[in-house]
């Protein structure tokens, strides 16, 4: 049973063009549902258990339509779990040629509702740490580099 603490976990808002670095606009992906992770059904995920599900790359977009001092964009990943589809997405920026980083490690968008071993919802800090570790384990920089080799705004 899901237990909640007295402070509710903040729910990230929908992904919008206004939240992009330097107000960039990205061409819509072929699968628009991938960008609306908050609209995916919530999926309970026990953070203390080993992650058996393997996240796969769905989409990486490069910002276009606005002058940017450096390339930037978003990437989306998903995993099929027994009870549904888990998704994570975040913004990235290129710091220098061959080096990319998360634009804001605290701004990972997901449909996951993370709980601890006792079924209690994780705090925002615990959730951010869990998601940062998840992102660290994914080969997302490779996918971003592939997307940077394509025309801005195209799918990788």
C-alpha positions in Angstrom: 0.0 0.0 0.0 1.3 3.5 -0.9 1.9 5.7 2.1 2.4 9.4 1.7 4.3 11.8 4.0 2.7 14.9 5.2 4.6 16.9 2.5 3.5 15.9 -0.9 6.1 15.3 -3.6 6.1 18.1 -6.2 4.9 17.1 -9.5 6.9 18.5 -12.4 4.7 20.4 -14.8 4.2 19.5 -18.5 7.2 19.9 -20.7 6.9 23.2 -22.5 8.9 25.3 -24.9 9.3 27.9 -22.1 11.2 25.4 -20.0 13.9 24.9 -22.6 17.3 26.4 -22.3 17.3 29.9 -23.9 13.7 29.4 -24.9 14.6 27.1 -27.8 11.9 25.4 -29.7 12.3 21.8 -30.8 10.6 20.1 -33.6 7.9 17.7 -32.4 9.0 14.1 -32.1 7.5 11.3 -34.2 6.0 9.9 -31.0 4.4 13.0 -29.2 3.4 10.7 -26.2 7.1 10.4 -25.4 7.3 14.1 -24.5 4.2 14.1 -22.3 5.5 11.7 -19.6 3.3 13.3 -17.0 0.3 12.1 -19.1 1.5 8.5 -19.0 -0.2 6.5 -16.3 1.7 6.8 -13.0 3.9 3.8 -12.2 4.8 2.7 -8.7 8.5 1.8 -8.6 10.2 0.5 -5.5 13.5 2.4 -5.4 15.3 -0.1 -3.1 15.0 -3.0 -5.5 17.5 -3.8 -8.3 16.4 -2.4 -11.6 15.6 -5.4 -13.8 13.9 -3.4 -16.4 16.2 -2.1 -19.1 15.6 1.5 -20.2 15.7 2.0 -24.0 16.2 5.2 -25.9 13.0 6.6 -27.5 14.0 10.0 -28.8 16.7 12.7 -28.6 16.0 16.1 -30.1 18.3 19.1 -30.8 16.8 22.5 -30.2 16.2 24.6 -33.3 14.4 27.8 -34.2 16.2 30.1 -31.9 19.8 31.3 -31.8 21.6 29.4 -29.1 25.2 29.9 -27.9 25.6 26.1 -27.7 23.6 23.1 -28.8 20.9 21.9 -26.4 17.9 19.6 -26.4 16.0 16.8 -24.7 16.2 13.0 -24.5 13.5 10.5 -23.6 14.0 6.9 -22.3 11.5 4.2 -21.3 11.3 0.8 -19.8 8.6 -1.8 -19.8 7.7 -3.0 -16.4 5.2 -5.7 -15.4 2.6 -3.1 -14.5 3.2 -0.5 -17.2 5.7 1.7 -19.0 8.2 3.8 -17.1 9.5 7.0 -18.8 12.2 9.6 -18.0 13.2 12.7 -19.9 15.6 15.6 -19.3 17.2 18.6 -21.0 20.8 18.5 -22.0 23.4 21.0 -23.2 26.7 20.7 -25.0 29.5 22.3 -22.9 32.2 21.9 -25.5 32.8 19.7 -28.5 32.3 16.1 -27.4 31.1 17.0 -23.9 27.4 17.0 -23.0 25.7 17.4 -19.6 22.2 17.5 -18.1 21.0 21.0 -18.2 19.4 20.6 -14.7 19.9 17.4 -12.9 17.0 18.2 -10.6 14.5 18.5 -13.5 14.1 15.0 -14.7 10.5 14.5 -15.9 9.0 11.0 -15.2 5.8 9.2 -14.6 7.4 7.1 -11.8 6.1 7.3 -8.3 9.0 6.1 -6.2 8.5 4.3 -2.9 10.9 2.9 -0.4 11.0 -0.7 0.9 8.2 0.0 3.4 6.0 1.5 0.6 6.4 5.1 1.7 6.8 7.7 -1.0 10.3 9.0 -1.4 11.0 12.7 -0.5 11.8 15.1 -3.4 15.5 14.9 -2.4 15.5 11.1 -2.4 13.6 11.0 -5.7 16.1 13.4 -7.3 19.0 11.3 -6.1 17.4 8.1 -7.5 16.7 9.7 -10.9 20.2 11.1 -11.1 21.7 7.7 -10.5 19.3 6.2 -13.1 20.4 8.8 -15.7 24.0 8.2 -14.9 23.6 4.5 -15.7 22.1 5.2 -19.2 24.3 5.7 -22.3 22.4 8.9 -23.1 25.5 11.0 -24.0 26.1 8.6 -26.9 22.6 9.2 -28.2 23.0 13.0 -27.8 26.2 12.8 -29.8 24.4 10.9 -32.5 21.7 13.5 -32.6 24.2 16.3 -32.8 25.5 14.7 -36.0 22.0 15.1 -37.5 20.4 18.3 -38.6 19.0 20.3 -35.6 15.4 19.3 -34.8 15.6 15.9 -36.5 15.1 12.6 -34.7 18.1 10.5 -33.8 
